[in-house]
Amino acid sequence: MPKLSTARVFSREFKLAAVRRMLAGENISALARELEVLRKDLYVWRNRFRAGGPEALRPRGRPRKDRLLEQPPERPPDRPAVSALSAAQRRIAELERKIGQQQVDLDFFQRALRHVKAARRPSDRSGVTGSTRSSKR
């Protein structure tokens, strides 16, 4: 295998396409040979994608001059707070579902325990044999 240059810069679209192919189950070594990139770089791109989505696959380092002319659209300042709030609300809903399931389980086991206790009660009354004699003597 020829030595691959480490100074190459790949576009976000290139990295995203490679990551999608990895996640689809393609052989990593074959993919690296086909794209002429290091396997290590593929794993790094995949980990960045999992951590931060497509935005995390931006080229690293100093931006090119033509990219400086393109200004990215500004995000509203409250955007992180809104996403944090929605994430917290999703977490609360998930925990409430878990509590509901636990309550259903608890009710089931309480009914089962009452049923078992009720089945034992006749042996507690006076004049009733608690158990039968063993057939072995």
C-alpha angles and dihedrals in degrees: 000000000000118000110266120224114245094201095073117118118211127203122242090246091055092049092045092051091050092048092049090052090050092050090048088063105258118157107269096214093050091046092050091051092047094048092038094232132124117267087229090060091052091054091047091051091048092051092048090048091051091048100044111006125233092327090066090063094071114132111268125232133031115354118242119252094249089053090054090063091056107075114203115234111267118246120224110259093237094055097101091048091051093050091046090050093050090047090052091049091051090050091050091050090049092051091047089054090051091050090050091051091048090051090052090050092047092051091049094052093045090054090047091051092049089050092051092047091049091053091055097048099084089066091056095064120096117262095025120110111239093212140358123259119263115258089221116085 
